[in-house]
Amino acid sequence: IEFRKDAQDCYLSRPCIHMDCIKWVKRDSYLPVGSHGLKAVTKAKLRYNSIEIDPEDMCRLTVEQPQTLSNYSVSDAIATYCLYMKYVHTFIFALGTIISMRPDEVLRKR
């Protein structure tokens, strides 16, 4: 599978797609500019409050409470997956079918 760098500094391949939720959030989510982070998007779109940990506590938690830190990581992964499956996947593939474009082109079109 060959990946090439395009004019927007994205590495893309024809036979393989790379769906990035942040592209959809910035263009199609209709959220205010300051609300494009993962926590804000999942709270607004999914009504889900993911686990939050202060960045200064992360190193300490790796030793003292590794389970809490792993729950934090899984919480972000679940939030990203749910956001992608509920909004990005269906929107991009449906739009690509209508306008006859590849999913990467639909997602990154400005």
C-alpha positions, 0 to 999 in steps of 0.5 A: 500500500503506497502512501503519498503526502498531499498538498495539505500535508496528509499522507493518503493512499488510494486503496486505504482510508484514514478517517480522522475525527478532528477533520469532521469536528472542525468542519462539520460539527457546528461547534464553537471554535473553542469546543473542538477538543475531544472532551468538549465534543464528546460532552456536546455530541454524545452527552458523555463525560469522559474521565479527566485527569490533570496532566500534572498527575499522570506521572504520579498515577503511573506508579501509584494508581495505574488502573486509574490511568488505564481507565482514562486512556480507555475512556478517551478511546471509547469516546473517539470510537463512539464519535466516529461511529455515530457521526463521522462514518455515516456522514462521510460515506453517505456524502461520498456516495451522493457526490461520488468521491472517495472518503478521504477526499470528502473528509478533507475537502475544504 
